[in-house]
Amino acid sequence: MQSLCIHRCYVIWGSDWRAVALPLVSYACTMVGGFLDILPLPPAAARGALTVAYGGVFLTNVLSSTLAAGRIWFMSRSFARLLGTKRRTRYTELTAIILESGLIYPFLFIITIVIISSRRASRSKKLDELLISARASPQRSSSSESV
């Protein structure tokens, strides 16, 4: 998915590699983080590698989609001066399509992270409640025995 977005951006920018330099660096971070995640690393290092990979995926999609849509939008403004506003409508629609198709993945990615984080928080809260009740339980039984 990321390589497709980068390639689309590269083509829209007229095969200028400088336009996709930052998305390529982000994509490389994704690949390195993904590779490190499959290695047998300590849990903290594995979480760090996974964070780098997820961040790279998000940044690559956002950058390449925004760069491609920005280029189309900028060019449509130039074309509107020459050809009139009727043609600009077509380019505005194309900009919207590029943004929608490229930003769906990061949007769903954010929702996934929020859901996973909320589940961990609720599990942690339930575990805390369980531990508190487990600690309180022996104290109550010992105090009832002494009465």
LINZIFEN-V797416 format. One line per field, one symbol per residue. ss: DSSP state (H for helix, E for strand, C for the rest). burial: b if it has 16 or more other ideal C-beta (glycine too) atoms within 10 Angstrom, else e. Layout:
ss = ???
burial = ???
This chain:
ss = CHHHHHHHHHHHCCCCHHHHHHHHHHHHHHHHHHHHHHCCCCHHHHHHHHHHHHHHHHHHHHHHHHHHHHHHHHHHHHHHHHHCHHHHHHHHHHHHHHHHHHHHHHHHHHHHHHHHHHHHHHHHHHHHHHHHHHHHHHHHHHHHHHC
burial = ebeebbebbbebbeeeeebbeebbebbebbeebbebbeeeeeeeeeeebeebbbebbbbbbbbbbbbbbbbbbeebeeebeeeeeeebeebbebbeebbeebbebbeeeeeeeeeeeeeeeeeeeeeeeeeeeeeeeeeeeeeeeee
